[in-house]
Amino acid sequence: MWLRLARLFVPPVVRSRLRRAEARLRCWLPVGLGGRFREEDVAARVLRPGDSGSLARLLERPGRPPPREDLFRQALDDDGRFCLGIFHAGALVACGWCGPQWAAIGIPGIWFGGDSVRTDLRRRGLGQILHQARLREAARRGIREVWAGVAADNLAARGALEAAGFVRVDRPESAERIRNHRRASGARDVEPLLLWRRIDPSA
């Protein structure tokens, strides 16, 4: 907690050092005391339409309209995509989608996206666990390569993807289409970075 408060009042260079110190500390702490999660601490599975309520609760944000469970039910029943959920102590704590996310705006490929980690459990390794579990499920389904887009200023998300084997790819036309789509939908206007990873069928 003290590290989190200190980051609000110190220069960026010091904040970076604090983040590294916090990450090292969490490696030694048990999960119950704020330590990093390991794969044996959680359960991973593909979400089903019956999980729409848990998914909606995970994605609730103060000051925003509540997510619509009926839309999640439809999306979770779509054979063309899947949502991988991470559970801890029986509760959904992280999720991420895999599917043709940008096909509607003319961008081909299978994409990772829509990632969410419960607010109070962020920066504790759940993102990396989510990526690895989703890669295994994608391999099981015969997917051989995946794409991901992250905001240029989202260093945590980019770091988790790179740790999972993603590399940055220069596709300026696709990046501009995504940025224009997000701008038109009222989302935060930020430069998207595109990353790519090949999937080993034996993963």
C-alpha positions in Angstrom: 0.0 0.0 0.0 2.8 2.5 0.9 4.4 1.9 -2.5 1.1 2.6 -4.2 0.7 5.9 -2.3 4.3 6.9 -2.8 3.9 6.6 -6.6 1.4 9.5 -6.5 4.0 12.0 -5.2 7.4 11.0 -6.7 9.1 11.7 -10.1 8.7 9.1 -12.9 12.2 7.7 -12.5 11.6 7.0 -8.9 8.2 5.5 -9.6 9.9 3.1 -12.1 12.3 2.0 -9.3 9.4 1.6 -6.9 7.5 -0.6 -9.4 10.5 -2.9 -9.8 10.9 -3.0 -6.0 7.2 -3.8 -5.6 7.4 -6.6 -8.2 10.4 -8.2 -6.4 8.6 -7.9 -3.0 5.5 -9.6 -4.4 7.5 -12.5 -5.6 8.3 -13.4 -2.0 4.9 -12.7 -0.5 2.1 -15.3 -0.3 -1.0 -14.6 -2.3 -3.0 -13.8 0.8 -0.6 -11.0 1.7 -0.6 -9.4 -1.8 2.0 -11.7 -3.5 2.0 -12.6 -7.1 -0.3 -15.3 -8.3 1.0 -18.5 -9.8 -0.8 -20.9 -12.1 -1.5 -23.3 -9.2 -3.3 -20.5 -7.3 -6.0 -20.2 -9.9 -8.3 -22.1 -12.3 -8.6 -21.2 -16.0 -11.4 -22.2 -18.3 -13.4 -20.9 -21.3 -16.4 -18.9 -20.1 -19.9 -20.1 -21.0 -23.2 -18.2 -21.4 -24.1 -19.0 -17.8 -21.0 -17.0 -16.7 -22.5 -13.7 -18.2 -23.4 -12.4 -14.7 -19.9 -13.0 -13.3 -18.4 -11.3 -16.4 -20.7 -8.3 -16.1 -19.7 -7.9 -12.4 -16.0 -8.1 -13.3 -16.4 -5.3 -15.9 -18.5 -2.9 -13.8 -16.9 0.5 -13.4 -18.0 3.4 -11.2 -19.8 6.1 -13.1 -20.5 4.0 -16.2 -23.7 2.2 -17.2 -23.8 -1.4 -16.0 -22.7 -4.0 -18.6 -25.6 -5.8 -20.3 -25.6 -9.5 -19.4 -27.7 -10.4 -22.5 -25.0 -9.1 -24.8 -22.4 -11.1 -23.0 -24.6 -14.2 -23.2 -24.7 -13.9 -27.0 -21.0 -13.3 -27.3 -20.1 -16.2 -25.1 -22.4 -18.5 -27.3 -20.5 -17.4 -30.4 -18.4 -20.3 -31.8 -16.2 -17.9 -33.7 -14.6 -16.5 -30.6 -14.0 -17.4 -27.0 -13.4 -15.7 -23.6 -10.9 -17.2 -21.2 -11.7 -16.7 -17.6 -9.3 -16.9 -14.6 -10.9 -17.9 -11.3 -9.6 -17.5 -7.7 -11.4 -18.8 -4.7 -14.4 -19.5 -7.0 -14.6 -15.9 -8.2 -13.9 -14.6 -11.7 -10.8 -12.3 -11.3 -9.6 -11.9 -14.9 -10.8 -12.5 -18.5 -9.7 -12.0 -22.1 -11.2 -12.6 -25.5 -9.8 -14.3 -28.6 -11.5 -13.9 -32.0 -11.8 -11.8 -35.2 -12.1 -8.6 -33.1 -11.6 -6.1 -36.0 -13.2 -7.9 -38.9 -16.0 -5.4 -39.0 -13.6 -2.6 -39.9 -11.7 -4.7 -42.5 -8.8 -5.9 -40.4 -8.2 -9.6 -40.7 -6.7 -12.0 -38.2 -7.5 -13.5 -34.8 -6.9 -11.1 -32.0 -6.5 -11.1 -28.2 -8.5 -8.2 -26.7 -11.0 -7.1 -24.1 -8.6 -8.1 -21.3 -9.7 -7.2 -17.7 -8.3 -7.9 -14.3 -10.1 -7.2 -11.1 -9.0 -3.8 -10.0 -7.7 -4.8 -6.5 -5.7 -7.7 -8.0 -3.7 -5.9 -10.7 0.1 -6.0 -11.0 0.1 -9.4 -9.4 0.8 -11.7 -12.4 -2.8 -12.5 -13.4 -2.3 -10.9 -16.9 0.6 -13.2 -17.7 -1.4 -16.2 -16.4 -4.3 -15.1 -18.6 -2.2 -14.8 -21.7 -0.6 -18.3 -21.3 -3.9 -20.0 -20.7 -5.5 -18.2 -23.7 -2.6 -19.3 -25.9 -3.0 -22.9 -24.8 -6.8 -22.7 -25.6 -6.0 -21.1 -29.0 -3.5 -23.8 -29.9 -6.1 -26.5 -28.9 -8.5 -24.8 -31.4 -6.0 -24.9 -34.2 -5.2 -21.2 -34.2 -1.6 -20.7 -35.4 -1.1 -16.9 -34.9 -2.7 -14.2 -32.9 -2.6 -10.4 -32.8 -3.0 -7.9 -30.0 -3.4 -4.2 -29.8 -2.5 -2.1 -26.8 -2.4 1.6 -26.0 1.1 3.0 -26.5 1.0 4.3 -22.9 -0.2 1.1 -21.3 3.2 -0.2 -20.3 1.9 -2.9 -18.0 -0.3 -4.5 -20.7 2.5 -4.3 -23.3 5.0 -5.9 -20.8 2.6 -8.8 -20.1 2.2 -9.5 -23.8 5.9 -9.3 -24.6 6.5 -11.6 -21.6 4.1 -14.0 -23.3 6.2 -14.0 -26.6 4.4 -11.2 -28.5 6.6 -8.9 -30.7 5.7 -5.5 -32.0 4.7 -5.3 -35.7 4.5 -2.2 -37.9 1.1 -2.2 -39.6 0.3 1.6 -39.8 -2.9 1.2 -41.8 -4.4 -1.2 -39.4 -3.3 0.9 -36.4 -4.9 4.0 -37.9 -8.2 2.1 -38.6 -8.3 1.0 -35.0 -7.6 4.4 -33.7 -10.3 6.0 -35.9 -12.8 3.4 -34.8 -12.0 4.0 -31.1 -12.2 7.7 -31.6 -15.6 7.4 -33.3 -16.9 5.3 -30.5 -15.9 7.8 -27.8 -13.0 5.8 -26.4 -9.8 7.5 -25.2 -7.8 8.7 -28.2 -4.4 7.1 -27.9 -1.9 5.5 -30.4 -2.4 1.7 -30.6 0.6 -0.6 -30.8 0.1 -3.8 -32.6 1.8 -7.0 -31.5 1.9 -10.5 -33.0 2.8 -14.0 -31.9 3.0 -17.4 -33.7 1.4 -20.3 -31.8 3.2 -23.7 -31.6 0.6 -26.4 -32.2 2.2 -28.4 -29.4 1.7 -25.6 -26.9 
